Amino acid sequence: MAGTAMFRPSEVAVATQLLDAHLAGDEDYRFIGAFNAEVDGELVGYACWGPTPGTEGTNDLYWIVVERTQQGSGVGSQLLDHVERTIRAEGGRLIVVETSSRADYTGTRAFYERRGYTRAANLPGYYAPGDDLVIYLKDLTDG
Ligand SMILES: CC(C)(COP(=O)(O)OP(=O)(O)OC[C@H]1O[C@@H](n2cnc3c(N)ncnc32)[C@H](O)[C@@H]1OP(=O)(O)O)[C@@H](O)C(=O)NCCC(=O)NCCS
């Protein structure tokens, strides 16, 4: 994920901590990986999500990332489908996604919007001056 050049080093460190927590058996952080069968099963993307503490059926999508050379070929959609199906199967209701307002996230925001996520809130300057937090929601009970 550092290779996407989109995440700050501090964000990469948080993602590593989530994976460590998962590997240590913490069920609040769930992972799914996408692997390239044609290239020795190399990891080309992953998603991390989990139930939001203190809520009824809300889940946070903590990360979704696809290796830069593989983006735009459907891997992210497959990962997101898997996350949504798993949450639904486990009785989940709502998915929350946090992303950035930065121009280099325009494709990312379009990715969520075309998959039924609606922009629910904007926190100006949250990440840095001029870099807002954009919160998306998807209600899995709709349709
Ligand atoms: C956002 C991301 C996970 C989508 O995964 P993906 O495998 O590229 O997505 P898909 O191929 O399934 O779908 C491509 C769609 O995403 C959009 N998109 C977003 N970023 C893109 C990119 N860098 N290249 C191509 N398409 C991109 C396209 O507009 C396309 O839209 P459409 O299919 O609805 O017409 C991936 O591009 C990525 O890892 N981006 C960088 C990290 C990131 O922003 N993560 C989310 C943090 S909140």
The ligand as an ORCA input file, in Angstrom:
! r2SCAN-3c Opt
* xyz 0 1
  C      -9.969      2.840     -4.929
  C      -9.444      1.465     -5.304
  C      -9.409      0.559     -4.092
  C     -10.368      0.871     -6.361
  O      -9.858     -0.412     -6.737
  P      -9.747     -0.786     -8.287
  O      -9.325     -2.209     -8.385
  O      -8.927      0.230     -8.960
  O     -11.284     -0.629     -8.688
  P     -12.067     -1.332     -9.876
  O     -11.142     -1.714    -10.984
  O     -12.933     -2.379     -9.318
  O     -13.010     -0.166    -10.315
  C     -12.420      0.935    -10.964
  C     -13.292      2.102    -10.672
  O     -12.663      2.900     -9.664
  C     -12.289      4.162    -10.196
  N     -10.874      4.335     -9.861
  C     -10.435      4.817     -8.683
  N      -9.123      4.918     -8.694
  C      -8.697      4.424     -9.856
  C      -7.405      4.232    -10.452
  N      -6.296      4.637     -9.838
  N      -7.325      3.632    -11.665
  C      -8.448      3.254    -12.307
  N      -9.707      3.425    -11.799
  C      -9.811      4.019    -10.598
  C     -12.578      4.153    -11.652
  O     -13.242      5.365    -11.949
  C     -13.471      2.936    -11.884
  O     -14.789      3.324    -11.920
  P     -15.996      2.472    -12.545
  O     -15.620      1.023    -12.677
  O     -17.068      2.650    -11.543
  O     -16.257      3.103    -13.858
  C      -8.010      1.554     -5.930
  O      -8.057      2.347     -7.080
  C      -6.945      2.049     -4.981
  O      -6.301      1.247     -4.283
  N      -6.712      3.372     -4.945
  C      -5.673      3.920     -4.115
  C      -5.918      3.729     -2.649
  C      -7.240      4.288     -2.182
  O      -7.639      5.367     -2.573
  N      -7.884      3.540     -1.287
  C      -9.105      3.970     -0.644
  C      -8.751      4.778      0.581
  S     -10.216      5.454      1.314
*
